[in-house]
Amino acid sequence: MTPTYTPSQALLHDARRYRTPLLTAGVILFAGSIAGGFFSPNDFFRSYLLGYLFWFGLTLGSLALVMLQYLTGGAWGVVTRRTLESATRTLPVFALLFIPILFGMHSLYEWDDPTLVHREPVLEHRSAYMNPAFFVVRVIIYFAIWAVFVYYLNRWSGEEDQGAGRLNRLKALSAPGLILYVFTTTFAAVDWAESLETHWYSTMWGFLFVAMQGLATIGFVIVALAWLSRRQPLADVLKPVHFHDLGKLLLMFVMLWAYFAFSQLLIVWSGNLSDEIPWYFHRFSNSWGWLGVMLIVLQFIIPFVALLFRPVTRNPALLSWLVALIIFMRFVDLMWIVMPGYYQRGFRLHWLNICLPLALGGIWIATFLWQLTKRPLLPLGAPNLEAALHHHEA
């Protein structure tokens, strides 16, 4: 009899048990943060953008990794596909959750202030591109492109489970999809994060965000699979070798992030241009610099060394603890990007900086768990499913 790998009743119960309190906590924290936002709107919108970039990065990173797997193959992609697909289906919810950012444009972006635009030559020069109307149009375009790929990748993957041969279609869609992902992520990162500071620009910005999203996503997948590996039906399926493969992929993204981050710093510092240096000066000349040191040590050096050892990559529990550190530092990394331009005197932690990301996280994880239980936990129609499950026996 062909296994179905459908979620067990115990897993369904666990998903519902976690989903409801997470969603409830997210909504309550969100409502409380909105109340606080009336007294401190600038802190509210900066914190909201910080949380949004972190959690929505998992959605986009999952979309990219699904398409990457279709193009490259490999056991890691087969066992992670349904987890990644479930994460991509959080897109509609977070498309709606982008609306508060539209309301907060005036608090977030100087280019939304007509008076300042006329006084600032750089803003006036960019005004044909950086203006509220065109910003909204671009947001709609980004989400429309992402939605098309999410829809067809999930639809054809589901049809493949029913016996329809969709692998060629999925590969054909993934090739242009990855290219468009890089372009749309780059433009979105420029619009939503780079334009927070008027005089800052970087040619590495888009690649840096691609690496950050990939790093956070593969880390989240490892934690999700470690949780699923203790529950049927995947308890007898997921083996240490699968986590070893994911650990090697995580090491690759750790090095990729470090390479892009260092390359950006090297290019800016060697260029020594007055329009670029202040961005790093604000982040190294005061207490924000300690977060920069933390990123070097805790997001690169320690993970890099730890992931070289097989006992770490083959142990789901140890790997999950390391991933927890990396994911936390991913949040710190985004805080180091988003906040210093606003808190220019040094590191400062407002209660909204914590509550709003937690609120969005509760909503994102609850949506993910809801979607995770809707399909079999492994792609039943994948041609290389059995090989992926038993490749450690070869």
C-alpha positions in Angstrom: 0.0 0.0 0.0 1.4 3.4 -1.0 2.0 5.6 2.1 0.0 8.9 2.2 2.2 10.8 4.7 -1.0 12.7 5.7 -0.8 14.5 9.1 -1.6 12.2 11.9 -4.4 13.0 14.4 -1.8 13.8 17.0 0.0 16.2 14.7 -3.3 17.9 13.7 -4.1 18.2 17.4 -0.7 19.7 18.1 -1.0 22.1 15.2 -4.4 23.3 16.4 -3.2 23.5 20.0 -0.3 25.8 19.1 -2.1 27.7 16.3 -5.0 29.1 18.3 -2.9 30.6 21.2 -0.3 32.0 18.7 -3.0 33.7 16.6 -4.8 35.0 19.8 -1.5 36.3 21.2 -0.6 37.9 17.9 -3.9 39.7 17.6 -3.8 40.9 21.2 -0.3 42.2 20.9 -1.2 43.9 17.6 -4.2 45.6 19.1 -2.1 46.7 22.1 0.6 48.0 19.8 -2.0 50.0 17.8 -3.1 51.7 21.0 0.6 52.5 21.8 1.0 53.8 18.3 -1.4 56.7 18.9 1.1 58.0 21.5 4.3 57.1 19.5 3.5 56.7 15.8 7.1 56.9 14.6 8.1 54.1 16.9 5.0 52.1 15.9 5.7 52.2 12.1 9.5 51.6 12.5 8.8 48.6 14.7 6.1 47.3 12.3 8.4 47.6 9.3 11.1 45.7 11.3 8.7 42.9 12.1 7.3 42.8 8.6 10.6 42.5 6.9 11.6 39.7 9.2 8.5 37.5 8.9 7.7 38.2 5.3 11.3 37.4 4.5 10.5 33.8 5.4 7.6 33.8 2.9 9.8 35.1 0.1 12.7 32.9 1.1 10.5 29.8 1.0 9.3 30.7 -2.5 12.9 31.0 -3.7 14.0 27.7 -2.1 11.0 25.9 -3.7 12.0 27.1 -7.1 15.7 26.4 -6.5 14.9 22.8 -5.5 12.9 22.2 -8.7 15.9 23.4 -10.8 18.6 21.5 -8.8 16.9 18.4 -7.4 18.3 16.8 -4.3 16.9 15.1 -1.3 16.9 18.2 0.8 14.3 19.8 -1.4 11.9 16.8 -1.5 11.7 16.5 2.3 11.3 20.3 2.8 9.0 21.0 -0.1 5.7 20.8 1.7 7.1 22.9 4.6 8.3 25.5 2.2 5.0 25.5 0.2 3.0 26.0 3.4 5.2 29.0 4.2 4.6 30.5 0.7 0.9 30.3 1.3 1.2 32.9 4.0 1.5 35.5 1.2 -2.2 36.6 1.0 -2.3 37.3 4.8 0.9 39.4 4.6 -0.2 41.2 1.5 -3.1 42.5 3.6 -0.7 43.2 6.5 1.3 45.5 4.3 -1.5 48.1 4.5 -0.3 49.6 7.8 3.1 50.4 6.0 1.2 52.4 3.4 -0.5 54.4 6.1 2.9 54.9 7.7 4.8 56.1 4.7 4.9 59.7 6.0 6.5 58.5 9.3 8.9 56.2 7.6 10.2 57.8 4.5 11.4 61.4 4.0 10.5 61.2 0.3 6.8 61.3 1.4 7.3 64.8 2.7 6.7 67.3 -0.2 8.2 70.2 1.7 11.4 68.3 2.4 11.6 67.0 -1.2 11.8 70.5 -2.5 14.5 71.5 0.0 16.6 68.3 -0.5 18.3 68.0 -4.0 18.7 64.2 -3.6 15.0 63.7 -2.8 14.0 66.0 -5.6 16.2 64.1 -8.1 14.6 60.8 -7.1 11.0 62.1 -6.8 10.0 60.7 -10.2 10.6 57.2 -8.8 10.3 57.7 -5.0 6.8 59.2 -4.6 3.8 57.8 -2.8 1.7 57.0 -5.8 4.4 55.1 -7.7 5.4 53.4 -4.4 1.9 51.9 -4.1 1.9 50.8 -7.8 5.2 49.0 -7.3 3.9 47.3 -4.2 0.9 46.0 -6.1 3.2 44.8 -8.9 5.6 42.9 -6.5 2.7 41.1 -4.8 1.0 40.3 -8.1 4.2 38.7 -9.4 4.9 36.7 -6.2 1.2 35.6 -6.0 1.4 34.2 -9.6 4.3 32.0 -8.7 2.9 30.9 -5.3 -0.4 30.0 -6.9 1.0 27.9 -9.8 3.8 26.2 -7.8 1.3 25.1 -5.2 -1.4 24.2 -7.7 0.9 22.1 -9.9 2.5 20.4 -6.9 -0.9 19.4 -5.7 -1.8 18.0 -9.1 1.4 16.1 -9.2 0.2 14.2 -6.1 -2.8 13.1 -8.1 -0.7 11.5 -10.8 -0.4 14.4 -13.2 3.1 14.9 -14.6 3.8 18.4 -13.7 7.6 18.3 -13.0 8.5 19.8 -16.4 6.0 22.6 -15.9 7.4 23.3 -12.4 10.9 23.4 -13.6 10.0 25.7 -16.5 8.2 28.0 -14.2 11.0 28.1 -11.6 13.7 29.2 -14.0 12.2 32.7 -14.8 10.7 32.7 -11.3 14.1 32.7 -9.6 15.2 35.6 -11.8 12.1 37.6 -11.1 12.4 36.8 -7.4 15.9 38.4 -7.3 14.7 41.4 -9.2 11.5 42.0 -7.2 13.2 41.3 -3.9 16.0 43.8 -4.8 13.5 46.5 -5.8 11.3 45.8 -2.7 14.3 46.0 -0.4 15.4 49.3 -1.9 11.8 50.7 -1.6 11.1 49.4 1.9 14.4 49.5 3.6 17.2 51.3 1.7 15.1 54.4 1.2 14.7 54.8 5.0 17.8 57.0 4.8 18.0 59.6 2.1 21.6 59.5 1.1 22.2 55.8 1.4 22.4 53.5 -1.6 24.3 50.2 -2.2 24.7 48.0 -5.3 24.9 45.0 -3.0 21.6 45.7 -1.2 19.4 43.3 -3.2 21.9 40.4 -3.0 22.3 41.0 0.8 18.5 40.7 1.3 18.4 37.5 -0.8 21.1 35.9 1.3 19.4 37.1 4.5 16.0 35.6 3.5 17.7 32.3 2.4 19.5 32.1 5.7 16.5 32.7 7.9 14.3 30.4 5.8 16.5 27.3 5.8 16.9 27.8 9.5 13.2 27.9 10.0 12.8 24.8 7.9 15.3 22.9 10.0 13.4 23.8 13.2 10.0 22.9 11.6 11.4 19.5 10.4 13.0 18.8 13.8 9.5 19.4 15.3 7.9 17.1 12.7 10.5 14.4 13.1 9.2 13.7 16.6 5.7 13.1 15.4 4.1 10.7 13.0 4.1 10.2 10.1 7.5 11.7 9.6 9.1 10.3 12.7 10.1 7.1 10.7 11.0 9.1 7.6 13.3 11.9 8.5 16.8 10.7 9.3 20.0 12.4 10.5 21.3 12.5 6.9 18.4 14.8 5.9 19.4 17.2 8.6 23.0 16.9 7.6 22.1 18.0 4.1 20.2 20.9 5.5 23.1 21.8 7.8 25.4 22.0 4.8 22.9 24.2 3.0 22.7 26.4 6.1 26.5 26.7 6.2 26.4 27.8 2.5 23.9 30.6 3.4 26.0 31.7 6.4 29.0 32.1 4.2 27.0 33.8 1.5 25.5 36.3 3.9 29.0 37.1 5.3 30.4 37.5 1.8 27.8 39.9 0.7 27.8 41.9 4.0 31.6 42.2 3.9 31.7 43.1 0.2 29.2 45.9 0.8 31.3 47.3 3.7 34.5 46.9 1.7 33.1 48.7 -1.4 31.6 51.6 0.7 34.7 52.0 2.8 37.2 51.9 0.0 35.0 54.3 -2.1 35.0 56.8 0.9 32.1 58.8 -0.6 30.3 61.3 1.6 26.9 59.9 0.5 27.7 56.4 1.7 30.0 56.5 4.7 27.5 58.0 7.1 25.3 54.9 6.9 28.1 52.8 8.4 29.2 55.7 10.7 25.8 55.8 12.4 26.2 52.0 13.0 29.8 51.9 14.3 30.4 55.2 16.1 28.1 54.6 19.0 26.5 51.7 20.9 25.0 50.4 17.7 28.5 49.2 16.9 28.1 46.4 19.6 25.3 44.9 17.5 27.7 44.9 14.5 30.2 43.0 16.6 27.5 40.6 17.7 26.6 39.9 14.1 30.1 39.0 13.2 30.6 36.7 16.1 27.1 35.2 16.5 25.8 35.1 13.0 29.1 34.1 11.2 32.0 32.9 13.3 30.2 30.6 15.8 27.7 29.1 13.2 30.5 28.7 10.6 32.7 26.8 13.1 29.8 24.7 14.5 28.5 23.7 11.1 31.8 22.2 10.2 31.2 19.3 12.6 29.0 16.3 11.6 27.8 15.6 15.1 26.1 19.1 15.0 24.6 18.8 11.6 23.3 15.3 12.1 21.7 16.0 15.5 18.3 17.8 15.1 18.3 19.1 18.6 21.8 20.6 18.5 21.1 22.0 15.0 17.9 23.5 16.2 19.6 25.3 19.0 22.2 26.7 16.6 19.4 27.7 14.2 17.6 29.5 17.1 20.8 31.6 17.6 21.0 32.4 13.8 17.3 33.4 13.6 17.6 35.6 16.6 20.6 37.3 15.0 18.7 37.7 11.8 16.3 39.9 13.8 19.2 41.8 15.3 20.6 42.2 11.7 17.4 43.8 10.5 17.2 46.0 13.6 20.8 47.1 12.8 19.6 48.0 9.3 16.2 49.7 10.2 16.7 51.4 13.5 20.0 53.4 13.6 18.7 56.0 11.2 15.9 56.7 13.6 17.7 56.2 16.9 20.8 58.1 15.9 22.2 58.7 19.4 22.8 55.0 20.0 21.1 51.7 20.7 17.6 52.1 22.1 14.9 49.5 22.7 11.3 50.6 22.7 8.6 48.2 23.8 7.0 48.4 20.4 10.3 47.1 18.9 9.5 43.8 20.6 5.7 43.6 20.7 5.0 44.3 17.0 7.5 41.7 15.6 6.0 39.2 18.1 2.5 40.1 17.0 3.4 39.5 13.3 5.3 36.4 14.3 2.2 34.9 16.0 0.1 35.6 13.0 2.7 34.2 10.5 3.3 31.0 12.5 -0.4 30.4 13.0 -1.1 30.8 9.3 1.8 28.5 8.5 0.5 25.7 10.8 -2.9 26.1 9.3 -1.5 25.6 5.8 0.9 22.8 6.9 -2.0 20.5 7.8 -3.9 20.9 4.5 -1.7 18.6 2.4 0.4 15.4 2.8 3.6 16.2 4.5 5.7 14.9 1.6 5.1 15.4 -2.1 3.6 12.0 -3.0 3.9 12.5 -6.8 7.6 13.6 -6.8 9.5 11.2 -9.1 12.5 11.1 -6.8 10.6 10.8 -3.5 11.7 7.3 -2.6 15.3 8.0 -3.6 15.2 11.1 -1.4 13.9 9.2 1.6 16.4 6.4 1.2 19.5 8.0 -0.3 21.4 7.4 3.0 21.2 3.7 2.3 23.1 4.0 -1.0 
